[in-house]
Amino acid sequence: MTSLVRRRLLGAAALLPIIPAYGQGRAQNCGVATAAQTEGPFFKPGTPERSSFIESGSGAQRLVISGQVFSARDCRPLGGALLDFWHSDERGEYDNSGYRYRGHQRTDADGRYRLETIVPALYPGRTRHVHVKVQGSRGRVLTTQLYFPNEPTNRRDGGYQRDLEMKIVNAGVGTFDFVVDA
């Protein structure tokens, strides 16, 4: 690297804002958008607006996922961002005729979201995961998947990415901060 290039890079770095750490550390690198992944074959538009997927009669382990949505451009929390979640049920099946374990919500003014749901079951060929689409008021839709740490089937799943793991705070509570182009 030439000294001119090095000076330019160091000068540009000096202009970058200092960002506090949020969630599992995503916001520290908020110039880097959350990795995109396939929506898979089970996405369904027109989901109901809701922050709880808890179904009466389900004996599955409960899960709360929360976090914030940040702009990759300026590292600010995105109020009003749209999040659309879906995942398999306690038997590893997706509801393709209704909206069980499906729904969307918007972040609050500080870019926060919170979803009450269950831990999805495994289904053939995949590890446990939660699908999500995230979009700020401007910008493209980010489609990705969230994974569970220490899941034995993670290593065998071709879609699994460690940087998309939720941070499990305690039993049944996970966090993940999204960084989107907005």
Z-matrix of the N, CA and C atoms (Angstrom, degrees):
N
C 1 1.449
C 2 1.524 1 106.64
N 3 1.317 2 116.68 1 131.29
C 4 1.465 3 120.04 2 179.88
C 5 1.519 4 110.47 3 -74.52
N 6 1.320 5 116.34 4 159.30
C 7 1.465 6 119.93 5 -179.14
C 8 1.523 7 110.93 6 -65.74
N 9 1.334 8 118.07 7 -31.86
C 10 1.461 9 120.69 8 178.15
C 11 1.527 10 110.46 9 -65.22
N 12 1.333 11 116.77 10 -45.30
C 13 1.464 12 120.98 11 178.96
C 14 1.528 13 109.68 12 -63.59
N 15 1.339 14 116.99 13 -43.53
C 16 1.461 15 121.02 14 179.27
C 17 1.530 16 111.18 15 -59.92
N 18 1.335 17 117.94 16 -44.22
C 19 1.468 18 121.56 17 179.21
C 20 1.525 19 110.91 18 -62.90
N 21 1.325 20 116.87 19 -40.73
C 22 1.474 21 120.22 20 179.48
C 23 1.524 22 110.99 21 -65.11
N 24 1.337 23 116.78 22 -42.95
C 25 1.465 24 119.84 23 178.56
C 26 1.513 25 111.21 24 -64.10
N 27 1.329 26 117.84 25 -44.41
C 28 1.462 27 120.67 26 178.92
C 29 1.520 28 111.19 27 -64.74
N 30 1.311 29 117.01 28 -38.36
C 31 1.469 30 120.61 29 177.60
C 32 1.516 31 111.33 30 -64.87
N 33 1.344 32 117.17 31 -40.91
C 34 1.470 33 120.41 32 178.13
C 35 1.513 34 110.59 33 -66.44
N 36 1.346 35 117.20 34 -38.51
C 37 1.464 36 120.49 35 179.87
C 38 1.523 37 111.10 36 -64.06
N 39 1.313 38 117.06 37 -33.25
C 40 1.462 39 120.20 38 -179.32
C 41 1.519 40 111.39 39 -66.46
N 42 1.331 41 117.60 40 -21.76
C 43 1.461 42 121.58 41 -179.55
C 44 1.523 43 112.77 42 -86.96
N 45 1.331 44 117.24 43 -10.27
C 46 1.461 45 120.27 44 -178.05
C 47 1.523 46 110.15 45 -72.35
N 48 1.337 47 117.60 46 141.76
C 49 1.458 48 120.03 47 179.74
C 50 1.520 49 111.50 48 -72.19
N 51 1.314 50 116.94 49 152.52
C 52 1.459 51 122.06 50 173.01
C 53 1.520 52 106.45 51 -85.37
N 54 1.316 53 116.10 52 125.21
C 55 1.463 54 121.55 53 -173.35
C 56 1.519 55 109.43 54 -114.22
N 57 1.338 56 117.98 55 129.12
C 58 1.462 57 118.95 56 176.22
C 59 1.520 58 110.63 57 -69.49
N 60 1.314 59 115.82 58 156.25
C 61 1.463 60 120.96 59 179.16
C 62 1.519 61 109.63 60 -78.32
N 63 1.322 62 116.90 61 135.26
C 64 1.455 63 123.60 62 176.48
C 65 1.513 64 107.93 63 -125.89
N 66 1.331 65 115.47 64 155.15
C 67 1.465 66 120.97 65 171.56
C 68 1.508 67 112.82 66 46.81
N 69 1.321 68 116.66 67 -129.74
C 70 1.437 69 120.85 68 -178.28
C 71 1.510 70 112.16 69 -90.44
N 72 1.335 71 118.43 70 15.07
C 73 1.451 72 121.12 71 174.89
C 74 1.518 73 114.05 72 103.44
N 75 1.316 74 119.03 73 1.81
C 76 1.462 75 121.02 74 -179.92
C 77 1.521 76 111.42 75 -57.90
N 78 1.320 77 117.44 76 -42.43
C 79 1.459 78 119.91 77 -174.02
C 80 1.522 79 111.83 78 -66.46
N 81 1.318 80 118.59 79 -20.06
C 82 1.459 81 120.01 80 176.17
C 83 1.522 82 110.07 81 -62.88
N 84 1.304 83 116.92 82 -28.97
C 85 1.462 84 122.37 83 179.24
C 86 1.523 85 109.73 84 -116.66
N 87 1.311 86 116.34 85 43.03
C 88 1.458 87 117.06 86 -169.51
C 89 1.516 88 113.70 87 -71.40
N 90 1.318 89 119.04 88 -5.51
C 91 1.455 90 119.85 89 171.01
C 92 1.517 91 111.18 90 -73.44
N 93 1.335 92 116.42 91 -9.92
C 94 1.458 93 122.58 92 -179.44
C 95 1.523 94 108.49 93 -107.34
N 96 1.312 95 116.10 94 115.39
C 97 1.465 96 120.16 95 -178.62
C 98 1.526 97 111.06 96 -67.67
N 99 1.323 98 116.24 97 150.58
C 100 1.460 99 122.80 98 173.95
C 101 1.523 100 108.46 99 -56.82
N 102 1.300 101 116.78 100 139.82
C 103 1.468 102 122.31 101 -178.41
C 104 1.525 103 111.23 102 -61.68
N 105 1.303 104 115.05 103 136.50
C 106 1.466 105 121.48 104 176.33
C 107 1.524 106 109.44 105 -85.07
N 108 1.327 107 115.66 106 148.99
C 109 1.455 108 122.25 107 174.24
C 110 1.524 109 109.12 108 -141.12
N 111 1.302 110 115.68 109 168.56
C 112 1.459 111 121.11 110 -179.29
C 113 1.532 112 111.10 111 -63.72
N 114 1.315 113 115.82 112 148.66
C 115 1.466 114 118.71 113 175.37
C 116 1.516 115 110.91 114 -79.03
N 117 1.332 116 117.20 115 -14.72
C 118 1.455 117 121.03 116 -179.94
C 119 1.522 118 111.06 117 75.97
N 120 1.323 119 116.83 118 179.82
C 121 1.465 120 120.67 119 -174.54
C 122 1.529 121 114.51 120 -82.71
N 123 1.336 122 118.48 121 -2.77
C 124 1.464 123 119.25 122 -170.20
C 125 1.524 124 114.97 123 -111.16
N 126 1.348 125 119.09 124 12.57
C 127 1.460 126 120.03 125 176.72
C 128 1.526 127 108.97 126 -66.51
N 129 1.331 128 115.12 127 143.10
C 130 1.459 129 121.07 128 179.78
C 131 1.524 130 107.73 129 -140.29
N 132 1.332 131 118.68 130 119.13
C 133 1.471 132 120.20 131 179.09
C 134 1.528 133 111.45 132 -73.65
N 135 1.320 134 115.74 133 169.08
C 136 1.461 135 121.22 134 174.75
C 137 1.510 136 114.10 135 78.85
N 138 1.332 137 117.94 136 26.91
C 139 1.466 138 120.82 137 -178.78
C 140 1.524 139 111.03 138 -66.84
N 141 1.323 140 117.29 139 154.51
C 142 1.465 141 120.57 140 176.81
C 143 1.534 142 110.50 141 -73.38
N 144 1.335 143 115.44 142 151.45
C 145 1.458 144 119.84 143 175.11
C 146 1.520 145 108.05 144 -80.96
N 147 1.333 146 116.12 145 120.45
C 148 1.461 147 120.96 146 179.60
C 149 1.524 148 109.52 147 -168.12
N 150 1.324 149 114.32 148 155.75
C 151 1.462 150 119.93 149 179.36
C 152 1.527 151 111.30 150 -114.37
N 153 1.318 152 117.88 151 5.37
C 154 1.455 153 121.90 152 176.25
C 155 1.522 154 109.67 153 -132.92
N 156 1.323 155 115.04 154 128.05
C 157 1.463 156 121.59 155 176.00
C 158 1.529 157 110.71 156 -104.26
N 159 1.317 158 118.05 157 7.72
C 160 1.462 159 121.51 158 -175.98
C 161 1.527 160 109.52 159 -62.01
N 162 1.314 161 115.51 160 125.51
C 163 1.462 162 122.88 161 -178.61
C 164 1.527 163 108.89 162 -108.44
N 165 1.312 164 116.50 163 134.47
C 166 1.472 165 118.62 164 178.08
C 167 1.526 166 109.09 165 -62.96
N 168 1.310 167 115.45 166 140.84
C 169 1.453 168 120.74 167 178.25
C 170 1.524 169 114.54 168 89.23
N 171 1.322 170 118.26 169 -9.46
C 172 1.459 171 119.56 170 179.10
C 173 1.525 172 109.52 171 -79.71
N 174 1.321 173 116.33 172 129.70
C 175 1.457 174 120.82 173 177.01
C 176 1.519 175 112.41 174 -97.99
N 177 1.325 176 116.81 175 8.65
C 178 1.464 177 120.59 176 -178.30
C 179 1.526 178 111.13 177 -68.16
N 180 1.321 179 115.56 178 154.08
C 181 1.463 180 121.01 179 177.38
C 182 1.519 181 109.88 180 -61.63
N 183 1.325 182 115.60 181 133.22
C 184 1.465 183 120.94 182 179.20
C 185 1.522 184 110.43 183 -75.69
N 186 1.333 185 115.22 184 153.22
C 187 1.455 186 122.52 185 -179.64
C 188 1.515 187 108.79 186 -144.97
N 189 1.317 188 116.77 187 135.30
C 190 1.458 189 122.64 188 171.44
C 191 1.516 190 106.76 189 -116.59
N 192 1.333 191 116.51 190 124.98
C 193 1.462 192 122.43 191 176.17
C 194 1.523 193 106.51 192 -112.82
N 195 1.315 194 116.60 193 129.21
C 196 1.458 195 119.83 194 178.25
C 197 1.514 196 109.83 195 -142.09
N 198 1.322 197 115.63 196 166.85
C 199 1.455 198 121.00 197 179.00
C 200 1.506 199 110.20 198 165.68
N 201 1.320 200 115.07 199 -159.03
C 202 1.449 201 121.58 200 179.43
C 203 1.516 202 109.79 201 -133.64
N 204 1.328 203 115.42 202 162.01
C 205 1.457 204 122.70 203 173.88
C 206 1.522 205 106.87 204 -114.70
N 207 1.350 206 115.81 205 128.83
C 208 1.456 207 122.27 206 -178.62
C 209 1.517 208 111.10 207 -119.66
N 210 1.309 209 115.82 208 153.56
C 211 1.456 210 122.60 209 173.57
C 212 1.520 211 109.29 210 -83.19
N 213 1.329 212 117.30 211 131.34
C 214 1.459 213 121.05 212 176.69
C 215 1.522 214 110.52 213 -70.15
N 216 1.321 215 117.03 214 -25.69
C 217 1.461 216 121.45 215 -176.62
C 218 1.516 217 112.38 216 -70.25
N 219 1.338 218 117.51 217 -48.51
C 220 1.464 219 119.61 218 -174.83
C 221 1.528 220 113.65 219 -129.09
N 222 1.317 221 117.48 220 9.17
C 223 1.472 222 123.59 221 174.68
C 224 1.522 223 113.54 222 63.04
N 225 1.295 224 118.80 223 21.29
C 226 1.461 225 121.63 224 179.05
C 227 1.528 226 110.02 225 -93.30
N 228 1.348 227 116.04 226 145.76
C 229 1.469 228 119.05 227 174.34
C 230 1.524 229 110.52 228 -61.61
N 231 1.316 230 116.35 229 142.04
C 232 1.468 231 121.46 230 -177.65
C 233 1.527 232 110.88 231 -103.59
N 234 1.314 233 115.93 232 101.70
C 235 1.453 234 120.98 233 172.91
C 236 1.520 235 109.57 234 -71.77
N 237 1.322 236 116.85 235 142.68
C 238 1.461 237 121.59 236 177.57
C 239 1.519 238 114.45 237 78.17
N 240 1.340 239 118.36 238 8.63
C 241 1.466 240 120.16 239 177.02
C 242 1.533 241 109.11 240 -66.61
N 243 1.299 242 116.45 241 145.21
C 244 1.461 243 122.99 242 -179.55
C 245 1.524 244 110.05 243 -95.77
N 246 1.333 245 116.85 244 129.25
C 247 1.465 246 122.94 245 174.89
C 248 1.519 247 108.09 246 -122.99
N 249 1.307 248 116.88 247 128.10
C 250 1.463 249 123.16 248 178.23
C 251 1.530 250 106.98 249 -119.17
N 252 1.342 251 116.89 250 116.17
C 253 1.462 252 122.92 251 -176.26
C 254 1.525 253 110.51 252 -109.38
N 255 1.338 254 116.58 253 149.17
C 256 1.463 255 121.96 254 169.39
C 257 1.525 256 108.91 255 -158.62
N 258 1.324 257 115.84 256 149.52
C 259 1.462 258 121.12 257 178.52
C 260 1.520 259 109.80 258 -161.19
N 261 1.328 260 114.79 259 171.78
C 262 1.463 261 120.38 260 179.73
C 263 1.524 262 110.48 261 -73.26
N 264 1.310 263 115.12 262 164.08
C 265 1.468 264 120.85 263 -179.63
C 266 1.523 265 110.93 264 -88.19
N 267 1.334 266 116.35 265 -165.64
C 268 1.461 267 121.43 266 -178.18
C 269 1.522 268 113.52 267 -71.77
N 270 1.329 269 117.71 268 -7.47
C 271 1.471 270 122.34 269 176.40
C 272 1.523 271 112.41 270 -108.47
N 273 1.334 272 117.44 271 1.40
C 274 1.463 273 120.98 272 -179.33
C 275 1.516 274 113.26 273 84.46
N 276 1.337 275 116.99 274 19.28
C 277 1.467 276 121.24 275 -179.29
C 278 1.524 277 110.34 276 -113.46
N 279 1.333 278 116.03 277 149.33
C 280 1.461 279 121.96 278 175.84
C 281 1.519 280 109.23 279 -99.14
N 282 1.312 281 117.12 280 140.99
C 283 1.460 282 122.05 281 176.24
C 284 1.527 283 107.69 282 -82.90
N 285 1.324 284 116.75 283 104.60
C 286 1.460 285 120.98 284 -179.65
C 287 1.523 286 112.99 285 -98.48
N 288 1.332 287 116.72 286 -2.46
C 289 1.462 288 118.62 287 178.07
C 290 1.521 289 111.32 288 -106.34
N 291 1.317 290 118.04 289 -22.07
C 292 1.462 291 122.09 290 178.70
C 293 1.518 292 110.49 291 -130.49
N 294 1.330 293 115.83 292 -149.48
C 295 1.464 294 120.13 293 -175.81
C 296 1.529 295 112.01 294 -128.62
N 297 1.316 296 116.17 295 32.99
C 298 1.465 297 119.68 296 177.03
C 299 1.523 298 109.00 297 -68.54
N 300 1.321 299 118.02 298 129.88
C 301 1.464 300 125.15 299 -177.05
C 302 1.527 301 111.92 300 58.21
N 303 1.325 302 113.64 301 40.30
C 304 1.461 303 121.93 302 176.13
C 305 1.523 304 108.25 303 -142.26
N 306 1.315 305 116.52 304 145.09
C 307 1.457 306 119.94 305 175.38
C 308 1.514 307 111.50 306 170.59
N 309 1.325 308 113.86 307 168.42
C 310 1.471 309 118.91 308 178.21
C 311 1.522 310 109.76 309 -130.82
N 312 1.323 311 114.74 310 161.91
C 313 1.458 312 122.33 311 177.93
C 314 1.522 313 108.66 312 -154.67
N 315 1.322 314 115.07 313 168.29
C 316 1.473 315 121.09 314 176.07
C 317 1.520 316 108.66 315 -115.76
N 318 1.326 317 115.00 316 149.20
C 319 1.456 318 119.66 317 176.83
C 320 1.520 319 110.05 318 -72.13
N 321 1.348 320 115.97 319 156.89
C 322 1.459 321 120.31 320 175.53
C 323 1.529 322 109.34 321 -77.29
N 324 1.324 323 117.46 322 -174.41
C 325 1.469 324 122.19 323 -176.80
C 326 1.523 325 112.65 324 -60.29
N 327 1.340 326 117.61 325 -24.50
C 328 1.464 327 122.05 326 179.33
C 329 1.527 328 112.55 327 -96.99
N 330 1.329 329 116.73 328 13.77
C 331 1.461 330 120.89 329 177.84
C 332 1.511 331 114.64 330 76.37
N 333 1.324 332 118.00 331 14.69
C 334 1.468 333 121.69 332 -176.84
C 335 1.532 334 112.02 333 -88.68
N 336 1.320 335 114.36 334 147.05
C 337 1.462 336 121.32 335 172.96
C 338 1.527 337 107.76 336 -135.39
N 339 1.341 338 115.53 337 162.79
C 340 1.468 339 122.02 338 177.73
C 341 1.522 340 108.23 339 -154.46
N 342 1.317 341 116.45 340 125.52
C 343 1.460 342 122.25 341 179.95
C 344 1.518 343 109.29 342 -123.37
N 345 1.341 344 116.37 343 126.04
C 346 1.467 345 122.40 344 172.05
C 347 1.516 346 107.37 345 -98.77
N 348 1.329 347 116.07 346 126.19
C 349 1.455 348 119.95 347 -178.27
C 350 1.522 349 109.65 348 -154.38
N 351 1.313 350 116.61 349 -153.49
C 352 1.459 351 122.43 350 176.39
C 353 1.526 352 108.65 351 -123.10
N 354 1.315 353 115.49 352 165.49
C 355 1.458 354 119.93 353 171.77
C 356 1.531 355 105.93 354 -76.94
N 357 1.339 356 117.55 355 117.61
C 358 1.463 357 118.88 356 -178.19
C 359 1.523 358 111.28 357 -67.19
N 360 1.312 359 115.72 358 149.20
C 361 1.471 360 120.85 359 178.38
C 362 1.523 361 109.69 360 -80.34
N 363 1.314 362 114.12 361 162.22
C 364 1.459 363 120.26 362 174.73
C 365 1.520 364 109.38 363 -72.39
N 366 1.308 365 115.61 364 152.72
C 367 1.456 366 118.99 365 167.38
C 368 1.523 367 107.02 366 -136.45
N 369 1.338 368 118.86 367 160.59
C 370 1.462 369 121.66 368 -169.96
C 371 1.536 370 112.89 369 -51.84
N 372 1.344 371 114.41 370 127.99
C 373 1.454 372 121.00 371 174.70
C 374 1.515 373 115.78 372 87.50
N 375 1.331 374 118.63 373 -6.76
C 376 1.468 375 120.39 374 -176.85
C 377 1.515 376 110.96 375 -129.54
N 378 1.330 377 114.68 376 152.00
C 379 1.447 378 121.54 377 171.78
C 380 1.528 379 108.03 378 -87.77
N 381 1.309 380 118.31 379 172.16
C 382 1.470 381 120.67 380 177.44
C 383 1.523 382 109.23 381 -62.97
N 384 1.329 383 115.96 382 135.99
C 385 1.458 384 119.98 383 179.60
C 386 1.522 385 109.85 384 -161.68
N 387 1.330 386 114.16 385 162.22
C 388 1.466 387 122.49 386 176.56
C 389 1.517 388 106.56 387 -126.99
N 390 1.324 389 116.30 388 127.84
C 391 1.464 390 121.26 389 177.47
C 392 1.527 391 109.20 390 -83.85
N 393 1.322 392 115.68 391 149.07
C 394 1.468 393 119.88 392 176.81
C 395 1.525 394 109.90 393 -154.76
N 396 1.318 395 114.31 394 141.99
C 397 1.467 396 122.79 395 169.10
C 398 1.523 397 105.85 396 -114.82
N 399 1.331 398 116.36 397 134.33
C 400 1.464 399 121.87 398 -178.15
C 401 1.526 400 108.25 399 -129.41
N 402 1.342 401 115.73 400 134.83
C 403 1.457 402 119.72 401 177.70
C 404 1.515 403 109.82 402 -146.89
N 405 1.334 404 115.38 403 128.60
C 406 1.457 405 120.57 404 172.62
C 407 1.519 406 109.16 405 -74.59
N 408 1.324 407 116.97 406 179.43
C 409 1.467 408 119.54 407 -179.24
C 410 1.521 409 111.24 408 -64.15
N 411 1.330 410 116.61 409 -27.01
C 412 1.455 411 122.04 410 173.21
C 413 1.527 412 106.07 411 -125.26
N 414 1.283 413 116.21 412 155.43
C 415 1.458 414 118.43 413 174.65
C 416 1.509 415 113.55 414 108.66
N 417 1.324 416 113.06 415 174.32
C 418 1.457 417 121.18 416 -177.52
C 419 1.520 418 111.23 417 -79.15
N 420 1.309 419 114.82 418 161.61
C 421 1.466 420 121.38 419 175.26
C 422 1.530 421 108.02 420 -81.94
N 423 1.325 422 116.25 421 130.30
C 424 1.460 423 122.08 422 171.73
C 425 1.523 424 107.01 423 -94.81
N 426 1.311 425 116.98 424 122.77
C 427 1.458 426 122.12 425 174.18
C 428 1.515 427 106.90 426 -110.29
N 429 1.328 428 116.72 427 125.83
C 430 1.452 429 120.63 428 -177.36
C 431 1.518 430 110.53 429 -151.92
N 432 1.327 431 116.89 430 -173.85
C 433 1.453 432 123.07 431 178.60
C 434 1.525 433 108.57 432 -138.51
N 435 1.314 434 116.71 433 145.24
C 436 1.457 435 122.23 434 176.19
C 437 1.520 436 108.60 435 -106.29
N 438 1.329 437 115.44 436 140.18
C 439 1.455 438 121.66 437 -176.98
C 440 1.524 439 111.20 438 -118.38
N 441 1.315 440 115.51 439 163.64
C 442 1.455 441 123.47 440 -179.39
C 443 1.529 442 108.80 441 -101.30
N 444 1.340 443 118.30 442 131.65
C 445 1.458 444 119.87 443 178.55
C 446 1.530 445 111.29 444 -69.40
N 447 1.309 446 115.27 445 154.86
C 448 1.472 447 123.15 446 176.14
C 449 1.520 448 113.56 447 60.01
N 450 1.293 449 117.83 448 22.91
C 451 1.458 450 122.35 449 177.24
C 452 1.533 451 107.20 450 -82.10
N 453 1.334 452 118.98 451 121.34
C 454 1.473 453 120.27 452 -176.37
C 455 1.530 454 113.78 453 -57.21
N 456 1.318 455 117.72 454 -28.42
C 457 1.471 456 120.23 455 -177.18
C 458 1.536 457 113.12 456 -84.99
N 459 1.330 458 118.41 457 -2.80
C 460 1.470 459 120.12 458 178.95
C 461 1.531 460 111.48 459 -57.63
N 462 1.315 461 117.32 460 -44.23
C 463 1.475 462 121.56 461 -175.59
C 464 1.528 463 112.43 462 -63.60
N 465 1.312 464 117.30 463 -26.79
C 466 1.469 465 120.69 464 -177.06
C 467 1.524 466 112.83 465 -91.61
N 468 1.334 467 117.42 466 -9.24
C 469 1.469 468 121.35 467 -176.26
C 470 1.531 469 109.14 468 -91.43
N 471 1.322 470 116.49 469 117.57
C 472 1.465 471 121.44 470 -179.13
C 473 1.518 472 114.18 471 -63.86
N 474 1.329 473 118.65 472 -19.17
C 475 1.459 474 121.27 473 179.94
C 476 1.515 475 113.73 474 -91.63
N 477 1.309 476 117.36 475 -16.41
C 478 1.463 477 121.79 476 -175.91
C 479 1.525 478 111.67 477 -59.41
N 480 1.338 479 115.86 478 135.48
C 481 1.460 480 122.93 479 173.22
C 482 1.520 481 107.79 480 -133.95
N 483 1.304 482 116.71 481 126.88
C 484 1.463 483 120.90 482 -176.90
C 485 1.526 484 112.27 483 -59.96
N 486 1.339 485 118.21 484 -35.98
C 487 1.471 486 119.67 485 -178.68
C 488 1.524 487 112.49 486 -70.60
N 489 1.320 488 117.78 487 -4.32
C 490 1.466 489 121.77 488 175.83
C 491 1.532 490 111.64 489 -104.60
N 492 1.322 491 117.10 490 12.26
C 493 1.460 492 120.43 491 175.86
C 494 1.519 493 110.34 492 -75.28
N 495 1.326 494 115.65 493 139.30
C 496 1.457 495 120.24 494 170.29
C 497 1.516 496 108.52 495 -71.78
N 498 1.298 497 116.55 496 152.53
C 499 1.466 498 121.17 497 169.84
C 500 1.520 499 105.04 498 -89.15
N 501 1.317 500 117.10 499 121.02
C 502 1.461 501 120.82 500 178.89
C 503 1.530 502 107.07 501 -89.87
N 504 1.327 503 115.16 502 113.53
C 505 1.460 504 122.00 503 -176.60
C 506 1.517 505 110.32 504 -76.16
N 507 1.321 506 116.76 505 -47.41
C 508 1.463 507 123.88 506 171.20
C 509 1.519 508 106.47 507 -157.31
N 510 1.301 509 118.02 508 -179.85
C 511 1.464 510 121.16 509 -175.24
C 512 1.523 511 111.05 510 -53.39
N 513 1.314 512 115.04 511 120.93
C 514 1.458 513 120.07 512 175.82
C 515 1.517 514 115.38 513 80.91
N 516 1.335 515 118.96 514 11.03
C 517 1.469 516 121.58 515 179.21
C 518 1.532 517 108.53 516 -132.59
N 519 1.330 518 116.37 517 118.17
C 520 1.446 519 121.56 518 178.84
C 521 1.513 520 111.15 519 -125.89
N 522 1.338 521 115.95 520 153.53
C 523 1.468 522 120.61 521 177.58
C 524 1.519 523 109.58 522 -128.59
N 525 1.318 524 114.40 523 150.38
C 526 1.469 525 120.70 524 173.69
C 527 1.521 526 107.73 525 -159.18
N 528 1.330 527 116.12 526 129.54
C 529 1.465 528 121.94 527 175.00
C 530 1.520 529 108.33 528 -102.86
N 531 1.325 530 116.86 529 131.84
C 532 1.451 531 122.86 530 178.11
C 533 1.517 532 109.51 531 -97.79
N 534 1.331 533 116.27 532 143.29
C 535 1.458 534 122.38 533 173.47
C 536 1.524 535 105.76 534 -121.63
N 537 1.331 536 116.47 535 120.94
C 538 1.461 537 120.97 536 -174.67
C 539 1.521 538 111.52 537 -125.36
N 540 1.319 539 115.58 538 155.24
C 541 1.458 540 121.17 539 173.54
C 542 1.513 541 107.39 540 -72.89
N 543 1.304 542 116.55 541 107.06
C 544 1.464 543 120.09 542 -178.88
C 545 1.508 544 109.85 543 -147.82
